[in-house]
Amino acid sequence: MDIVLLIFGLAGLWLGTEVTIKGAVSIAKRYGVSEFVIGLVVLSIGSDLPELSIAIDAGLKNLAGGHYSDVVVGSALGSSLGQIGFVLGFVGLLSYLTLPRAVVYSHGSTLLGSLALVALFGLDGTVTFTEGAALLLVYAIYLVALMNEVNVGTAIEQTSELSFWRSLLYLATGLAIVVGSAELTVSSAVEVARTLGLSETLVAVILIGLGSSLPELSISIAAVSKGHHRLSVGNLIGSNVFDTLVPIGVAAVIAPLSFDGGLLRFETPYLFFVTAVVMFFFLRKRGIQRWEAAVILALYCAYVLVKLTGSLI
């Protein structure tokens, strides 16, 4: 029964995120926001509502004396791996993805630097209130810098299919679905782990991490099918910066967050490695070839295989 509830929770996160994003993009189009900003800010934050909701819910449970830290950190790192490995690799097989070198350098270095900062804060096994606040501050600085560097004058559309008030209704409804689904997902994931004798970390990294990446997958496929390649890549890069900094930061601000040693020794460096490989591929020919996308996808599959077999846990 718990696995059914987990599936319903993940489905609710996906549905709520889709509804929220529809409202957000509608408002963005109405005010002429550029494609790159929509991908890096609107869609990335919108599609990461599952991770944020899970982090807030788990943080509140920790504050009440629970032990849900592995769910927060595991789902954040697992989602990042799912997005940079599975989603980007899969979408790269469908279409040639490109990025200007300046964008790769600036946002790639932000991604790698964020991972290094999270690893540094997790070295002693705990992410404190101050460290969580520092992660959120770094993300806020990143957003401000992003808004200053991007030309918002090139909009992808000037009209919206929804009225302003209907867009707000979509936003409110989507957020309500996401919040409720997050509660269901966290509780059922922990119960599934206990029932199957699995670690909460494994459930969070693979099931919740990959499941919460479904919005990014659907957004990216829809974007490349309509020729908006940079919207797709911007969504994935923005999502990974968000996932690395915000869920862990928010949960730590609510209550001190334990950082599992296994996640520090394996997931964090592996995510750093896969991210570096992706950025290298973008720089090599200013885009990801299909064979390179296959390599990225294979790296993610290898990671899942290792986790499932437990050979390096």
C-alpha positions in Angstrom: 0.0 0.0 0.0 2.9 2.4 0.8 4.4 1.9 -2.6 1.0 2.8 -4.2 0.9 6.0 -2.0 4.5 6.8 -3.1 3.5 6.5 -6.8 0.4 8.7 -6.1 2.6 11.2 -4.3 5.1 11.4 -7.2 2.2 11.7 -9.7 0.7 14.5 -7.7 4.1 16.3 -7.6 4.3 16.0 -11.4 0.7 17.1 -12.0 0.9 20.0 -9.5 4.2 21.2 -11.1 2.7 21.1 -14.6 -0.3 23.2 -13.5 2.0 25.7 -11.7 4.4 26.0 -14.6 1.5 26.6 -17.0 0.4 29.5 -15.0 3.9 30.9 -14.5 4.8 30.7 -18.2 1.5 32.3 -19.1 2.3 35.3 -16.9 5.9 35.4 -18.2 4.7 35.4 -21.8 2.3 38.2 -21.1 5.1 40.4 -19.8 7.6 39.5 -22.6 10.2 37.6 -20.6 12.9 36.1 -22.7 13.2 32.4 -23.5 16.5 32.0 -21.6 15.0 33.7 -18.4 11.9 31.4 -18.6 14.2 28.4 -18.8 16.7 29.4 -16.1 14.3 31.0 -13.7 10.6 30.5 -14.2 10.7 26.9 -15.4 13.7 25.8 -13.3 12.2 27.1 -10.1 8.7 25.9 -11.0 9.8 22.4 -12.0 11.7 22.2 -8.7 8.7 22.8 -6.5 8.6 19.0 -5.7 12.2 19.1 -4.2 11.4 22.3 -2.4 8.2 21.0 -1.0 9.8 17.8 0.1 12.6 19.7 1.8 10.2 22.0 3.7 8.0 19.1 4.8 11.0 17.0 5.9 12.5 20.0 7.6 9.4 20.6 9.7 9.3 16.9 10.6 13.0 17.1 11.7 12.0 20.2 13.8 9.4 18.0 15.5 11.9 15.4 16.4 11.8 13.2 13.2 14.8 11.9 11.2 14.2 12.9 7.6 17.5 14.4 6.7 18.4 11.6 4.3 15.2 12.2 2.4 16.2 15.9 1.9 19.8 15.5 0.9 19.2 12.3 -1.0 16.3 13.6 -3.1 18.2 16.9 -3.8 21.3 15.1 -5.0 19.3 12.3 -6.7 17.2 14.9 -8.6 20.3 16.7 -9.7 21.8 13.5 -11.0 18.6 12.6 -12.7 18.4 15.9 -14.5 22.0 16.3 -15.6 22.4 12.5 -16.3 19.1 11.0 -17.4 17.1 14.0 -18.6 19.9 15.8 -20.4 21.3 12.6 -21.8 17.8 11.5 -23.1 17.0 14.9 -24.6 20.4 15.0 -26.2 19.6 11.9 -28.1 16.6 13.6 -29.6 18.2 16.9 -30.5 21.5 18.7 -30.8 21.8 20.9 -27.7 24.0 24.0 -27.8 25.2 26.7 -25.5 27.5 29.7 -25.9 30.9 29.3 -24.3 30.3 32.3 -22.0 27.2 30.7 -20.6 28.9 27.3 -20.1 31.7 29.0 -18.2 29.5 31.2 -16.0 26.7 28.7 -15.2 29.0 25.6 -15.2 31.3 27.2 -12.7 28.3 28.1 -10.6 27.1 24.5 -10.6 30.4 23.0 -9.7 31.1 25.7 -7.1 27.7 25.0 -5.5 28.4 21.3 -5.2 31.8 22.0 -3.7 30.2 24.3 -1.1 27.6 21.8 -0.2 30.3 19.1 0.2 32.3 21.5 2.4 29.3 22.2 4.7 28.6 18.5 4.9 32.1 17.4 5.9 31.3 17.4 9.6 28.1 15.5 9.1 25.7 18.4 9.8 24.4 21.4 7.8 23.7 24.1 10.4 21.3 27.0 10.3 24.1 29.4 9.3 25.4 27.1 6.5 21.8 26.6 5.2 21.4 30.4 5.1 24.7 30.7 3.3 23.5 28.3 0.6 20.3 30.3 0.1 22.3 33.6 0.0 24.5 32.1 -2.8 21.4 31.2 -4.8 19.9 34.7 -4.3 23.2 36.2 -5.5 23.1 33.9 -8.5 19.5 34.9 -9.4 20.4 38.6 -9.1 23.5 38.2 -11.3 21.4 36.2 -13.8 18.7 38.9 -14.1 21.4 41.5 -14.7 23.2 39.6 -17.4 20.3 38.4 -19.5 18.6 40.6 -22.1 14.9 40.3 -21.3 13.9 42.2 -24.4 13.8 39.1 -26.6 10.5 37.3 -25.7 9.5 34.0 -27.1 5.9 35.2 -27.3 4.0 38.3 -26.6 0.6 36.8 -26.1 -0.7 34.3 -23.5 -3.5 31.7 -24.0 -4.7 32.4 -20.4 -6.0 35.5 -18.8 -4.0 37.0 -15.9 -6.5 35.9 -13.2 -6.8 32.4 -14.7 -3.0 32.2 -14.7 -2.9 33.1 -11.0 -5.6 30.4 -10.4 -3.3 27.8 -12.1 -0.4 28.9 -9.9 -2.4 28.6 -6.7 -4.0 25.3 -7.6 -0.7 23.8 -8.7 1.1 24.9 -5.5 -1.7 23.3 -3.4 -1.3 20.0 -5.2 2.5 20.1 -4.9 2.4 20.8 -1.1 -0.1 18.0 -0.4 1.8 15.5 -2.7 5.1 16.4 -1.0 3.7 15.3 2.4 2.4 12.0 0.9 5.7 11.4 -0.9 7.9 11.9 2.1 5.8 9.8 4.5 5.3 6.9 2.1 8.9 6.9 0.9 10.1 6.4 4.5 7.6 3.6 5.0 8.6 1.9 1.8 12.2 1.9 2.9 11.3 0.4 6.3 9.1 -2.3 4.7 11.6 -3.4 2.1 14.6 -3.1 4.5 16.1 -0.4 2.3 17.9 2.7 3.4 15.9 5.9 3.3 18.9 7.3 1.3 18.5 4.8 -1.5 14.7 5.4 -1.8 15.3 9.2 -1.8 18.2 9.2 -4.3 16.6 6.9 -6.9 12.8 6.8 -6.5 12.2 10.4 -5.3 15.2 11.9 -7.1 14.2 10.4 -10.5 10.5 10.8 -9.9 10.8 14.5 -9.1 12.8 15.0 -12.3 9.8 14.1 -14.4 8.7 17.7 -14.7 12.1 18.6 -16.2 11.9 15.7 -18.5 8.5 16.7 -19.9 9.5 20.3 -20.1 12.7 19.6 -22.0 11.1 17.2 -24.5 8.4 19.7 -25.2 10.9 22.5 -25.6 13.2 20.7 -28.1 10.2 19.4 -30.0 9.2 23.1 -30.6 12.8 24.2 -31.4 13.4 26.0 -28.0 16.7 24.2 -27.3 18.1 26.9 -25.0 14.9 26.9 -23.0 15.4 23.1 -22.4 19.1 23.4 -21.4 18.5 26.6 -19.4 15.7 24.7 -17.5 18.1 21.8 -16.6 21.0 24.0 -15.6 18.8 26.3 -13.5 17.2 23.3 -11.9 20.5 21.8 -10.9 21.7 25.0 -9.4 18.4 25.3 -7.5 18.5 21.6 -6.3 22.1 21.9 -5.1 21.5 25.0 -3.0 17.9 25.6 -2.1 16.3 22.4 -0.7 19.3 21.6 1.5 19.5 25.3 2.5 15.8 25.6 3.3 15.7 22.4 5.4 18.8 23.3 7.3 17.3 26.7 8.2 14.2 25.0 9.5 16.2 22.5 11.6 19.9 21.2 11.6 20.3 18.8 8.8 22.3 15.5 9.0 24.5 14.8 6.0 25.0 11.1 5.4 28.6 10.1 4.9 27.8 7.8 2.0 26.2 10.7 0.1 29.3 12.8 0.8 31.7 10.1 -0.4 29.8 8.9 -3.4 26.8 10.9 -4.7 28.4 14.3 -4.3 31.7 13.6 -6.1 29.9 11.5 -8.8 27.5 14.4 -9.4 30.5 16.8 -9.6 32.1 14.4 -12.1 29.1 14.0 -14.4 28.5 17.8 -14.3 32.1 18.4 -15.3 31.8 15.9 -18.2 28.6 17.6 -19.4 30.3 21.1 -19.4 33.3 19.7 -21.2 31.1 18.3 -23.9 29.4 21.6 -24.3 32.7 23.4 -24.6 34.3 20.9 -26.9 32.1 21.6 -29.9 29.7 24.2 -28.4 27.1 21.5 -28.2 26.4 17.9 -27.2 26.6 15.3 -29.9 24.3 12.3 -29.8 27.2 9.9 -28.9 28.1 12.3 -26.0 24.5 12.3 -24.9 24.6 8.5 -24.9 27.7 8.6 -22.7 26.0 11.0 -20.2 23.0 8.7 -20.1 25.2 5.6 -19.6 26.9 7.4 -16.7 23.6 7.8 -15.0 22.6 4.2 -15.7 25.9 3.0 -14.2 25.2 5.0 -11.1 21.7 3.5 -10.6 23.2 0.0 -11.2 25.8 0.6 -8.5 23.3 1.9 -6.0 20.9 -1.1 -6.7 23.6 -3.7 -6.4 25.1 -2.0 -3.4 28.7 -2.7 -4.5 30.0 0.7 -3.5 27.6 1.6 -0.6 
